[in-house]
Amino acid sequence: MIETYQARCQARVDAALANLFQPSHPELERLYQAMRYSVINGGKRVRPLLVYAACEALDGDVGRADGAACAVELIHAYSLVHDDLPAMDDDDLRRGQPTTHKAFDEACAILAGDGLQTLAFEVLADPRGNPREIELRLAMITALARAAGPAGMVGGQAIDLGSVGRKLDRQALETMHRHKTGALIEASVQLGALASGQADDIALKALHQYAQAIGLAFQVQDDILDVESDTATLGKTQGKDQANDKPTYPALLGLDAAKAYAQDLRDQALHALRAFGDAAEPLRELARFIVERRN
């Protein structure tokens, strides 16, 4: 089921994303090429899938979630472009292709990332939407900004860079990953719920619990794959965390215990959805997919 759902949602968000990279002047063509390259180059689209699935779980119209789905993928893509830079993780490969700073150059990659980040908020704030939904769009912009900024993803990256070569305890490692990876995943679920127009406080609380669990599970599984998988399967350099002496769950807990923790987090996510009906099945399938994926 998840493969069919994933293909349908990927096609939907990819079509919406493709319309965003039209330069207003010929002089901007290379910048837009770099932006397009950074986004329209594969990827699982997990965050847009979560937007659509959360919207559908509340019986919302997925057409209302296209902007949010694009926005979270643009933020994710910008973060990857900047994470791959020589000053950060210094990676040469992403999604099986040269990283943006390798395919273009470092300065162009920085600007492409900047452009993707700001474009995400332009999409959410688009005044061509329903003018009666100004408060809704403002809530979505606030949620995404908080998740992407120093209280979320950017803060997590800062903690990550400051942790190289250090031994973090379990609480510190969890704090880092709830910021670096979990915050944007949590925002994806929240934005999808808000886009549905059907979200009440009870539903939002349950979806937040779900998103917290899968956000951390995603990172635990990433750490596991960095040990067990290979570069061709991952589409990025395998073993980079160990080579860079970064703190990871397998290093802290052991590989078997890390796998058990990922499965426990999956079960926590499924439990959070116990009051939801069949419309939430894609969310359940995504929780399973996150801990079973091989890249």
N, C-alpha and C positions, 0 to 999 in steps of 0.2 A: 504493500500500500504506500509506504513512504516514498518509494522510487517514483510512482505515478504522481503523487502529490508534489514531490520536489520538482519534477520536470514541468508540471503545470505552473507552479509558482515562479520557477526560474524563468520560464518563457515570458511570464507576465511582467516581472520586474525588469528583465533585460530589455524588453521592448520599451518600457517607460524610461529606463536609464539611457538608452540609445538616443532618445530625443533631446537629451540635455547637453550634448557636446557639439553644439553648432556655434563656431566662433563668429563674433559680431564684426570682426575686421580680419583681413588676410594676414596681418602681422601677428595675430594670435593663434594661427594655425598650429604651430609646433607645440605651444602650451596645451592646446586642446587635444592634440594627438597624444601627448603624454598623459593627460587626464583620462582620456578614453582607454589608452593602453593599460592603465592602472586598474580600471574597473571592468572593462569588457574583455577579460582574459581568463575566463573560467571562474572557478571558485564554487563552493557549495551553496552559497547564498543562505546560510543558516539563519542569519539575522532577519532578512526579509521574510523567510519562511515563518519565523516566529511571529512577525508582525501580522501576516495574513492568518495564521492559525489562531492567534489570540482574538483577532477580529471575528473570525468564524465561530470560535467557541462561545461567543456572546451573541450569536445570530446576527452579526453585522454584515453589511454589504462590502465585499473585498475591494470594490471600486473606490470606496472611501479611504482605503489603506494604502493606495499606490504611492502617495507622497511620502508617507512614513516609511514604507518599504525602501524607497529610493534613498531617503535621507540616512537611514541606518547603514546601508551598504556604502554610501559615499563616505561616511565617517569611518567605517571600517577600512575602506580602501586607502583613505588618507593616512590612517594610522600605520598601515602596512608599509606604505611608501616611505614614511619617515622612520619607522622602526628599522627598515633595511639599510638606511644610510650608514656610511662609514663611521659617523660620530655616534651611532647607536649600536645596532647589532652587526652591522657590516656584512650583510648577506648579498650573495650574487644571484640567488635563485629564488623565485617565488612562483608558485602554481606551475612549476615545470618550465618557466621561461625566465630570461634575464630580468632582474629587478629593474625598476624604473630608472634608477640612477646609472645602471649599466646600459640599458637600452637607449637612453638619451644622455644626460649628464647630471652631475650632482645638483647644480643650481636649478636646472629645469625640474628635477624631481622634487626639490623643496617647494618650488612654486606650484607644481602640480598638486602636491599635497595640500598646500594652502588653498588652492582653488577648489579642490574637492570638499574641504571642510566648510568653506563659506557657502558653496553651492548647496550643501545639505540644508542649511538654514533658510536659504532662499526658497528651496522647494517647499519646506514646511510653512513658510510665511506667504506663499503665493497669494496675492490679493484677488486672483481670478476665482478663488474658491468661494464658497457660500459666505457672504458677509455676515450672516447671523452666527457663524462659527468662529468668530474672532477669539472668544475666550478659550475655545477648544484648541485652536492653533497655538495660542499663547502658552497653554498648559503643555502642549507637546514640545514646543520649542524649549521651554524651561527644562523639561525632563531630559531632552537630548543634550542640552548644553551642560547640565549637571553631570550626566553620565560620561560625557566626552572630555570634560575639563579637569582641573586640578583635584576636584573632589571625587573623580572617577578615573577614567582611562589614562589621562596624562599623569595624574598622581601615581597611578600604579606603575607606569613606565619609569617614573623618577625613582620610585622605591626599588624597582627591578635593577636599574642601572647602579644604584647605590648598594646593592646586595651582592654584586659579583665578588666571589672569593670569600664571602661571609657564610657562616652557618646560622640559618634562621630556625627558630623553633616553629612548631606547627601553627600557632596563632599568628605569628608574624608572616609566615608564608601564605596563610589564608587571607590575611588582610591585603597583602600585595595583589593576590589574584582576584579577589572580589573587586578590587579597583581596576586592575589592568584589563581583565577579560570579562568578569562578571557584570560590571556596570553597564556596558553597552548591550549585553544580552538581556539584562533586566529591563533596560529602556526599550528594547525591541518589543518585548511582551507588553509593557505598559502602553507604548504608543499604539499597538494594535488594538488593545482594549479600549483606549480612548477614541480611536478612529471609529470603532463600532457604534458609538453613540448610545451604547446600552450598559455601560459599566457603572455598577454601584460599588459602595465601599466594601461590601462583603466579597464581591467578585474580584475587586482589585487586590484585596488582601491575600486571597487564595492564589491569584496569579503571581503576586510578588513572591510568595513562598516557593511556588513552582520555579520561577525564574532564578531565584537565589540558588536553588539546588542545582539546576542545569548549568548555570553560569560557572559554578565551581567545578561541576563534573566535566565540563568542556575542557577546562584547563588541566585537570588531573589526567584526562585521557590524552591531551596533547603531550604532557610530560611522559606518559607511558609510551606513546608512539615514538617519541624522540629516542627512546631506548630500543624499542622492538622493531620498528619499521625500517625502511630504507629510503634513500633519497629519491629514487624513481617513483615510489609509491606516494611519498609525502608531497613531492613537488617542491620541496625546499631541502636545505642541507640537513641530513639526519645526524644526530649526535652533537649538534651545535651547543646545546645547553651544557652538556658534560665538558665539551672542549673549552667553553668559556667559564667553567666553574660556577655555573648558576645554580641557585637552590631550586630543587624540584621535589615533587612528592615521592617518586621512586628513591631518590637519594636520601630523603628524610625517613620514609616509612618502610622502604623495601618495595620491590616490584609487586609481589603478591598482595601486600597490604594496600598498596596504592590502587590496585585493581578492585579489591574488595570495597575500598572507600568510594570509588567511582560508581560501583553498583549500588551502594547504600544511598548515595546522592540521587541516583536515578529513582530508587524506590521512594525517597522523600518527595521527589517531584510528582510522581504518580499519585502518592497519597494526598498531596495538596489539591489534586483535581477530582477527588472522590465525589464531590457534590455536583460535578459537571456531567452532562449527558453525552450522547454520541457526537455532538458537534465539536467536542474537545478531543476527539480521537487523534486528529493530526498533532496536537500538542503532546499527547501520550507517545505517539510514534516517534516524534522528534526527541523526546527524552531518551527513548531506547536507542535511537540512531546515534546520539551524541556519545554514548559509551561503547557502542559497537563499531563505530567507523574505523577505517584503517588509514585515513589521511585527514 
